[in-house]
Amino acid sequence: MNPEELRRSVMAALSRIKHPGSGRDLIAGGHVQKLEVSDDGVVRYQFLLQPEDSGDLLKEARAATEGVEGVTDVKVNVQLPQMGAGGAEPKQGGLKPGSVPAPTPKPGILESVKQVIAVSSGKGGVGKSMVAANLAAAFASAGRTVGLLDADIYGPNIPLMFGVSQRPSVSGEKGQELIEPLEAHGVKLMSLGFLLDKEQPAIMRGPLVSGILKQFLEQVNWGALDLLVIDMPPGTGDAQLSLVQTIDLKGAVMVTTPQEVATGDVRRGVKMFERVNTRVLGVVENMSGLACPHCEEIIDVFGSGGGEKLAKEMNLPFLGRVPLDPAVRVSGDDGVPTVLSAPESGAAKALMAVKDAVEERLGDA
């Protein structure tokens, strides 16, 4: 099947899905835009998601696309209403203030938290949680009051990385209860991992994920914090949209590995934050090289320079590169962030430099 025939088949499949509110199909209603099909069967399109739409609508569209014979992969770029159909692309490196109407955070949420940053990426497995954990620990060791919210609902790794496994307590009067965050290494912590059994999977749809994140923002007794770090899940979906629509983010730190398969997804993550008028503080390149323990020659396991190249192309600050280091694996398994357990390691020094670069960027936010 040639690309044009496959494109027509995909459009037919999407036109069979009706919007529950308007009753119009996804094609006629303008929800699916800029649909393209490559020679190798990869389908790409933009999906306009209204605030009242359930995440199930997007999942239904993706499933319908994947079910078309000849489709090898599906790439969906979620658009928010503020962008408008056919709207101009934002300039790389950030948006000018007011160029896109910013979501209005709800008043009264995190009133005692001075700054909130997200550690994010469009790609899984690049080390977001490691970077988030070490940033939080590094800021805490420098005397800041810090919280770390694990928003990666499907893969909550922060409990293991901080060596905490007990369940949090609840305080307050009936109807006004608050969850008390746990604390380790000077950092206040909240994660769904604290509420699940060790091997219990989080089986839930997008709207429920958004509800849990909202609860962790509104119903956790974070207290007065200088900084709240949010470890985001991969992708550009419900969790990311819920976050920017709920609170005032000071910025996002984007984490990537050097290879193109990672930087391409991170590029989409950067654009997502730009389009909702959220500042991207910069790019961190993780797993940038491995020092041979015998000859000390640097082995570029995942390539070299991809993160720095991405930052330059998108006119973003390059916050630093973190090498592959056995100390990171040991620290993560032992429940003590690398900046604390192995401060003289190459990874720890690199992570401290990243912390300094983020702190500098927050200073001029």
N, C-alpha and C positions, 0 to 999 in steps of 0.2 A: 504494500500500500504506500503510495507516494505521500509526501507531507501534506499536500492540499486535500487529498481524500481523507487522510487521518484527521486533519483539522475539522473537516465537515462532520466526521463521525463524533469527534469530541464535542463540538457545538450541539449536535443533536442530543447527545447524552446529557449535557448540562441544561438544555432547554426542557428536559423532562422533569427537572427539579423546580418545584414551585416555592416561592417565598411565602412563609406562613402568614405574614402580615398583609402583603399586597396582593397575593394570589398570582402574581406575574412570575414567569419563569426567569431563571438567572440570566439568560441572554437578553431577553426583552427588557428586563428590569435594570440592565446596565451593571449588574453585580460583577460580571466577568468582562474584563477589558484586556486589550492588547494580547490576544491569544495567538501564540506562535508555536509551530511544530518544526523541529529540526529533522534533518535527514535520518538521524539515528533513533527517531521516535520519542525524543524528549519534548514534553509539553510544558510551556511556560505561559502564565497569564497573571494578571493582577486581579485581586478580589476585593471589591469594595464592601467593607463590613461596617454596618451602622451600629451605633452604641447599643441599640436595643436588640440587635441580632444575637442569637445563640451561637456559640462556637460550633454547635452541631451542624449548622448550615454550611460552614466552610469544610468541615469533615465530610459531609455528604457530597459536596462538590468534588473534593479530592478523590473520594472513593469511586464516584461515577467516572471520573477521568481515568483513574487507574484501571477500571474495568473494561475500558475500550481496547479491543484487540489491536495490537501493534504499538501501544504506548509502553515505552520502556522506563520512563521516569516522569515525575511531575514536580515542577517547581512553581510554587505559588507565592506571590508577593502581596501581602495584605496591605490594603490601602485604608486609611482612615478618611472619614467624610471631609475633614478639613482640607485635604489635598485637592478634592474635586476631580471629576473625570477629565482626563486630558490636561490636567494642570501642569504648569511648568515645573521642571525638575529643580530642586533646590541646588544652590551652589555647593560644591564639595567643600567639606571642612566645617560646615555649620550654616545655620540660617541667620539672617539678620533679625534682630528683635522685631516681632510683630509681623514678619513675613508670612507666618502661618499662625492662626489663632491657637494658642496653647490651651490644653485641657485645663479646666479649673479644678484644682485640688479641693477636697472637702475641708472646710474649716474645722479646727479642733483636733485634727489628727496629728500626732507627733509634735505637739506644741512645745515640748521641752527638749526636742532634738534640734540641735543647731544646723547640722548639715546631713544630707542623705545622699549616698552615691550607690550606683548599681555596678556590679562587675558582671559583664555580659559577653555574649558572643553569638553568632548565628550557628555555631558548630559545636557539637558535643565532643567531649574527650580532649579538649585543648588545655584543660587545667584551670578553668574558671574558679572552681571551689578552692583549689590550692592557692591561687592568687588572692582570692577574697579572704581566706583564713589567715594568710600571712600578712595581708594589709591590715586587717583588724588587729592582729597580735602586735604588729610593728607600731601602729598608732597607740595602742594601749601601753606598750613598753616605754613609749616616749612621754607618758603621763596624761594622755587623753582618756576621757571616759567614752567607751566604745561599745556598740552593740553590733551583733552579726545576725542577720535574718537569712535563713536558708529557704529561699523561694523555689528551689529545685524540688518540686513536690514528688516527681517520679524517681528521682535519684538523690535523696537527702544524705549527703556524705559528711556534713559538718559535725554531727555527733561523734563519728569515728575520728575525724581529724583533730578534735579537741578532747578526745578521751572521756566523753560524757555519755552515760546511757540511762540515767534515772529519769523518771517522769516528772514534769514540772508540777508545781502545786497551784492552787487557785485561791485567790484572796478576794475580800470585798463582800458587801452585802448581797443578798439574793436579788437577782435581776441586774446587778451592777458588778458582777464578778470579773476579775482580771486574771489572766494567766501570768504567773511569775516566771520570768526567764531564768534559765540556769546560768551558771557562770563558771568559766574556766580560763586560766591564764590572763585574768583581768578583763575578760570580754564577756558581756551579757549575750546569751545565745537563745535562739528559738528556731526549732526545726520540726517538721512533721515526723522526722525520725525519732523524736522523743516520745511521740504519741502512738507509734506503731510497734508491734513486736518485731524482733530482729529480722525475720525473714518474711514479714508480711508485705506484700506489694501494695502500692497505692493505685488501685483500679478505680478511676473516676474520669468523668468527662470534663471538658474545658470549663464550663460555668462553675463547676464545683471547685476546680483548681483556683479560679478567681475568688471564690468565696472564702477559701482557706487563707489565701494571701491577704484578703481584706481583713479577716479576723486577726491575723498575726500583726497587722498594722494598727488596728483599732482596739483590740482587746488583750494586748500584752502590756504589762506594766513596765515599759522600758525605762521610765524615770527620766532624769536629766542626762542627756548624752551630748558630747561634743560631735560625735559622728556615728551614724548608723550605716553599716555596709550591708548591701543586699546581694546575696549570691543568686543570680538569675539562672533559670533553666535555659537550655539551648533553644534557638529559634526566635521567631518574631510573632508569637501568638498571644493567647489569652493572658498569660502572666505579665508579659511586657506591657500590653495595652492597659490592663487593670492598674498596674503600678503607676504609669504616667497620668492616668485619669484620677488617681486617688491622692497622691502626695506630690509635693514640690521637690523634684530631684535637682540636686546641684550639678549632677553630671553622671556620665557613664564611662567606665573604664572597659575598653574592648580587648579581649584576650584572643590571640591566635597562635597557631604554630606556623612555621615558615612556609609550608607547602601550599601550592595553589588551591588544592581542594579545601583547605581551611580558610585561606584569605578570601576566597570568593564568597563563602557564606558570611564571613565577618563583614565584608563590604555591604551585604544586604542588611545586616544588623545595624551598621552605622547609619545607613539611609533611613531605617525605621525610626531611630531616635531623632535624626534630623527632622524628619517629617512631622514629628509631634513636638517640635521646638524644644527638644531636650539636648543640652550641651554634651558633646562627646569630649571627655577630658584628654583622651589619647589612646594609643595602642601599645599593648604589651606583647612582645614576641616570646612565647614559652617554648621550651624544648629546642632551643636554638643551636645546640651543639653538645657533643659528649666528649669529655677529655679522657683519652685512653689512660687507664691506670698504670700501664707499663711504660709508655713512651711519652705520654702527655700530649700527643697529637690530637687535634680537635677533629672529631668525626661528625660530619653534618648528616645525621641520621634522617632528618626531615627536610633537608635542604638548608639554605642559608639566606637570610635577609628578606624573607617574604613579608614579615610584619613591618619592617622599616620601609620597604618599598610601598606597601599599602598606605602607611601613614603619610608618606610623601605625596602619593597620587591623590589622596583625599584631603590634603592640606590640613593634616592633624598632627599634634605633637607625638613624637615617638618616645614613650615613657621608659623604654629599656627592654633588654632581652634577658631571659632567665635560662641558663643552660640545663641540659639533662644532667641530673646529679642524683646518685644513689641516696644522698642524705634526704632528699625530698620524699622518696618512697618510704624510707625508714621512719621519718618524722610523721608522715601521714598515718602509717599503720600504728605507731606508738601513741598517737593522740597528742602530740606536742608540735605546734607549727615550727617549720624549719628555722625561722628567724630567732627562735628561742632555744631550740634543741641543738642546733649546729650553726651558731652565729658566724663561725669562721669559714664555713663552706662557701663555695663559689655561688651557689644558688641563694643562700641567705644574704650575702652581700649584694647580689643583684636585686633581690626583693626589697631590701632596705633602700636601695637607690630608686626603685619604682615608687616606694612609699614617699620618698622625698620629692619626687617629681609630681606625684598626685597632690601632695600637700601644697606645693608651689602653685599648681593649677587651681586648687580650691581657694587659695589666697586671693587670686584675681577674679574669682567667679562673681 
